[in-house]
């Protein structure tokens, strides 16, 4: 069963309340998304750690309900 973009956003926001999130359905199938997440919580973290934070927010749905997520992360610009 595909995962809705709004559900992905809700789960990320729950873990990273300050996050600005942009999600796009890449294939129109609810299984392949891209997400750009900007959060102050990423400050001082490596890119790998930032991505792990987002994947952790998705609670194990990666590779199961959510087949693919092209993820980019960033720290807010001052």
WOTA-V834819 format. One record per residue. RES is the residue in one small letter. PHI is phi in whole degrees, -180 to 180 (none if undefined). OMEGA is omega in whole degrees, -180 to 180 (* if undefined). D_LAST is the distance of its C-alpha to the last C-alpha in whole Angstrom. Layout:
{{RES;PHI;OMEGA;D_LAST} {RES;PHI;OMEGA;D_LAST}}
This chain:
{{x;none;-179;40} {x;-63;179;37} {x;-107;180;33} {x;-75;177;32} {x;-57;-179;28} {x;-64;178;28} {x;-70;177;29} {x;-60;-180;26} {x;-62;-180;23} {x;-60;-178;25} {x;-67;178;26} {x;-67;180;22} {x;-62;179;21} {x;-63;-179;23} {x;-84;-177;22} {x;-130;-173;18} {x;-57;-178;18} {x;-87;-172;14} {x;-67;167;15} {x;-99;-171;14} {x;-127;174;17} {x;-125;-178;19} {x;-122;177;23} {x;-128;174;26} {x;-85;-172;29} {x;-75;-174;30} {x;-119;-179;34} {x;74;-176;35} {x;-111;-179;36} {x;73;-180;34} {x;-118;-175;34} {x;-127;-177;32} {x;-123;164;28} {x;-118;179;25} {x;-138;173;22} {x;-116;-176;18} {x;-122;178;16} {x;-117;-178;12} {x;-151;174;12} {x;-65;179;10} {x;-65;180;14} {x;-81;-178;14} {x;-56;178;12} {x;80;-180;15} {x;-98;174;17} {x;-72;178;19} {x;-59;179;19} {x;-61;179;22} {x;-63;178;21} {x;-60;-179;19} {x;-65;178;21} {x;-61;178;24} {x;-62;179;22} {x;-69;180;22} {x;-61;177;26} {x;-62;179;26} {x;-63;-179;25} {x;-83;170;28} {x;55;176;30} {x;82;-180;33} {x;-80;178;33} {x;-63;179;32} {x;82;179;35} {x;-116;178;37} {x;-68;180;36} {x;-104;-173;33} {x;-71;-176;34} {x;-146;177;31} {x;-138;174;27} {x;-82;-170;25} {x;-111;168;22} {x;-126;-180;19} {x;-132;179;16} {x;-158;174;12} {x;-95;179;9} {x;-57;175;6} {x;-78;-179;4} {x;-84;*;0}}
